[in-house]
């Protein structure tokens, strides 16, 4: 059985619903806001734009990254609205998983004709 499989299926269904309503071609922030609403409707808790402090050789850096969404304190969502996902996007979600200790992440690109083609599930 996959880690957090039922939850990721519910998240993916929410993303598909947002994409079905809005279609491709909009800004990432709009998809993020609508996805948060869908997650709430589905009974899932989430945090948006979560600060990710970065440590380098025992020093906390001034610069911090932001995770787009953390769902149920178990799954990281990295949202995109780009022409196509690049290797750097895949590396980004894997690095976020390593830095946070979370096991599951979803990389979601809303700028696709069919949403399921824009979703990648990553596990550490």
N, C-alpha and C positions, 0 to 999 in steps of 0.2 A: 504494500500500500504506500502511496506517495505521502510525504510529509505535508500536513495541512491541506490535503486534497480537496475536501468538501468546501473549505473556506476559499481556496483559490478558485474553485469552480463558481462559487457565489460571486466573487470579485469579478471574474471574467464575464459572467452573465450581466453584472451591473455595467461594466464597460461597454459590452455589446449593446445594451439598451441605450446608453448615452449616445453611442455612435449611430444607432438606428434613428434616434430623434434628431441629432444635429448634423450628421454626415461629416465628411472630411473637410479640411481647408480652413479651420478656425485656429485661434491661438490656444496654446497649451493650458493657460490659466483658466479658460472657460471650461475646457474638458475636465480639469481638476475640480472646479467648483461643482459641476453637475455630477461628477462621479461621487463626490462626497455626499451629495444629496441622495443618490441612488444607494450608496452604502448604508446611510441612515435608514432609508426606507426598508432595506433588507435586514435591519437589526444589528448591523455590525458597527463596532466602535472604531474610530479612526482619529489620527492626529495629522494635521496638515503642516507642511513646511517645517519639519522637525529639525532643530539644530543638531548638527553632528560635529562635536568638537574633534579636532585632529591633534594627535600627539606625535611628536617627532623626537626620538631619542630623549625620552622622559621630559620633554618640554611641550606644554600645550600651546599650540600656535594661535595667534590672534585671528587668523582667518578661519572661518568655520564654513562647512558645507551645510546644505539643507536637503533633507530627504523630502521628496514630494509628498508622500503619504506613508504612514505606518498604520496597518489595519490590525486590530485586536492584539497589538503589541507582539505580533508574530510574523507578519508579511510586509516587506518593503515594496512600495510601488514607485517606479520611476516612469513618469509620463513624458511622452514626446509628441510633437506634431511636426514631423520632418518628412522630407521626400522619401528617405529610406533609412533604416537603422544601419549604423556603421559599427565596425569593430570597437570603436571607442565607447559607444553606448553600452555594448555588452560588457566591456571591461569596467565601466562605471558601476553597473549594478553588482558585479562580482566584488569590486572593491568596497562598496557600501556594505555588503554582507560580511566581508572580512572585518571591517572596522567596527561594526555594531554587534557582531556575534549572532545575528539573526541567521536562520537557516534557509529561508525561502524569499525570493524576490520575483516580482513580475515587471518586465520591461514592456511598456505599452505604447505603441505608436498609433495615434488616432488619425493620422493623415494617410489612410489607406482606403481602398474601395470597400473591402470586407474586413471588419475589425479582427476576426479570428486570425487573419494573416499578419496582423500587427502586434501579436502578443507572444512574448517569449518568457517561459518559466525557467528560473535558475535556482539551483539548490547547492548549498555548500555541504 
